[in-house]
Amino acid sequence: MPDEKISLTDVHLRKLKGTGVRYEVSDAACTGLRVRVSVEGAITFILKARGDVGAPKTDTLGAYPDISLKAAREAADRTRQDLKAGRNPNKDKQDKREAAI
């Protein structure tokens, strides 16, 4: 399935299924927010955006339905602002994991 760009809804998210190939669906309502559907059908919210120096970044926001569509859009907005401010959310997550070990 090729990448699609639609205004996501909870109904649409529940209808997404694994196709044997990982694919992504872009949300037309929130710049950079995408839903990644795994081979098995697991749905994960991700943000694809550019940082302060223009380098592309991908940040995992959470799994659906653990995180709602509304919460994912809010997290995407916050993360996009962090990237533009020069902060690296992935580095912050990595530091927290290392501190827990």
Salt bridges, closest charged atoms under 4 A:
ASP3 OD2 - ARG34 NH1 3.89
GLU24 OE1 - ARG34 NH1 2.95
GLU24 OE2 - ARG36 NH2 3.09
GLU24 OE1 - LYS48 NZ 3.45
ASP27 OD2 - ARG73 NE 2.75
ASP59 OD1 - LYS93 NZ 3.14
ASP77 OD1 - ARG80 NH1 3.05
ASP82 OD1 - ARG87 NH2 2.81
ASP95 OD1 - LYS91 NZ 3.23
